[in-house]
Each structure stands twice: as C-alpha cells, then as structure tokens.
Amino acid sequence: GENVEQHPSTLSVQEGDSAVIKCTYSDSASNYFPWYKQELGKRPQLIIDIRSNVGEKKDQRIAVTLNKTAKHFSLHITETQPEDSAVYFCAASNGGTASKLTFGTGTRLQVTL
Amino acid sequence: NAGVTQTPKFQVLKTGQSMTLQCAQDMNHEYMSWYRQDPGMGLRLIHYSVGAGITDQGEVPNGYNVSRSTTEDFPLRLLSAAPSQTSVYFCASSYLASGQETQYFGPGTRLLVL
C-alpha cells in the first residue's frame, strides 16, 4: 500500500518568513495530493491540492509543487502570519479523489511574532 | 446546507460493547470516508464509499463495519469495542467536478474505550 512520509515534524518561523513542508510517497500510481490544515481541537480543512498532471499550483500565499519522478511534493507558505500556526498534513491517493487518502504524520507550524 | 454532521460528539464505551457512529451530509456528495486520528499518527482511512451501495476497506478496517444505503448517510459500526479503538473519528465527504475536488470533514467523534 501507499506510504507517505512528511518532514519536518515541527517548524518554527518568524512572522513574514516562508515555510516549506515536504512529503514523499511510495506508490507511483498516486495521482492526487491534497494538503490539510488542522487547528487544535478542530477538523482538518483542505487548503490546496494538486493532481499528477500539474507540476505547481498557487492560491494566494500558498503553493504546492509536485515532482512525480522523485515522488515528492511540497507545501510553500509565504509571508507567514500568526493565524497560519496549526498542524499541516499532506496526503496521497491513487484513486484520483479525496475518498481514499493516505496521510502523512503532520507538521506542527508555529509562527512567532 | 448543514455540511457534514457527526453524532455523538463524545462517547465512552466499555470493552466489548458495540455502537454506531453516525455521519450524514446534505451536499449530495458521492464520496464519503471514515478516518481515525491518533496522536502523532495523522489520519488513517478505515472505510470509504464512492457511492450508495458501494463500500471498500481502507488501511485499518478491522473491528469496523460500514454500509451506504443512501447518498446522505455513512454510519460506522464498532462490533466489539477495544481500548485500541480509543481515538477521534472523522467522517468526510467529497465531490469531484471539472477536476476540482470539494471536500469537507465532519466535526469528529471522540471515543474512549475503557
């Protein structure tokens, strides 16, 4: 089955700096890669996703890149703000949808003033 | 729309008891899934469904059953609760159209098995 590894497990950045979280996956058939933000005690929230026919996708301060050859994908957050502090999860699916996901173990992002 | 709803919010069970975690969505989403979240382990897929009458196992299906008799409901049944099933359970639904995925998670059910 699919295995998704996520690094780092914790990340501390100063407000205004950029943050990068990296994930690798094992199943070359995986074709859908979403990222989630989860605040303490709350449900995960889909923030951005990318499909295997695209190399990069941006949404305001958030971007995701995908390298199919190396089987890794990354989340980039620019101009970080205190409200970006949360746990971020990457995930992968070989079904092309969010119905069957394998998650990474999460990155706790702390944005300090 | 109420989105994805889950009941109960919190439940305490004794080992060996059975119960059903309810999940419903009113967005006519075809895909629904159940995940459990344990500290430091992210979310793990228990069962999922790609439409009414269709279900399949995920990564950790043992000890759980599901059914999808309607598009709206996707209950998760614990057959004989064990302390290892203490976790937070999230239900999710999604819809794919024109290459754009829309997905929502329910608020979660916190389960404690003694």
HADDOCK unambig.tbl for C-alpha pairs under 7 A between the chains (distance, minus, plus):
assign (segid A and resid 42 and name CA) (segid B and resid 107 and name CA) 6.82 0.50 0.50
assign (segid A and resid 43 and name CA) (segid B and resid 105 and name CA) 6.26 0.50 0.50
assign (segid A and resid 43 and name CA) (segid B and resid 106 and name CA) 6.75 0.50 0.50
assign (segid A and resid 43 and name CA) (segid B and resid 107 and name CA) 5.46 0.50 0.50
assign (segid A and resid 43 and name CA) (segid B and resid 108 and name CA) 6.75 0.50 0.50
assign (segid A and resid 44 and name CA) (segid B and resid 105 and name CA) 6.48 0.50 0.50
assign (segid A and resid 46 and name CA) (segid B and resid 103 and name CA) 6.86 0.50 0.50
assign (segid A and resid 98 and name CA) (segid B and resid 94 and name CA) 6.58 0.50 0.50
assign (segid A and resid 99 and name CA) (segid B and resid 31 and name CA) 5.63 0.50 0.50
assign (segid A and resid 99 and name CA) (segid B and resid 32 and name CA) 6.10 0.50 0.50
assign (segid A and resid 99 and name CA) (segid B and resid 33 and name CA) 5.85 0.50 0.50
assign (segid A and resid 99 and name CA) (segid B and resid 48 and name CA) 6.36 0.50 0.50
assign (segid A and resid 99 and name CA) (segid B and resid 94 and name CA) 6.85 0.50 0.50
assign (segid A and resid 100 and name CA) (segid B and resid 48 and name CA) 6.64 0.50 0.50
assign (segid A and resid 101 and name CA) (segid B and resid 45 and name CA) 6.75 0.50 0.50
assign (segid A and resid 102 and name CA) (segid B and resid 44 and name CA) 6.71 0.50 0.50
assign (segid A and resid 102 and name CA) (segid B and resid 45 and name CA) 6.99 0.50 0.50
assign (segid A and resid 103 and name CA) (segid B and resid 42 and name CA) 6.20 0.50 0.50
assign (segid A and resid 103 and name CA) (segid B and resid 43 and name CA) 5.86 0.50 0.50
assign (segid A and resid 103 and name CA) (segid B and resid 44 and name CA) 6.74 0.50 0.50
assign (segid A and resid 104 and name CA) (segid B and resid 42 and name CA) 6.11 0.50 0.50
assign (segid A and resid 105 and name CA) (segid B and resid 40 and name CA) 6.24 0.50 0.50
assign (segid A and resid 105 and name CA) (segid B and resid 41 and name CA) 5.06 0.50 0.50
assign (segid A and resid 105 and name CA) (segid B and resid 42 and name CA) 4.39 0.50 0.50
assign (segid A and resid 106 and name CA) (segid B and resid 42 and name CA) 6.03 0.50 0.50
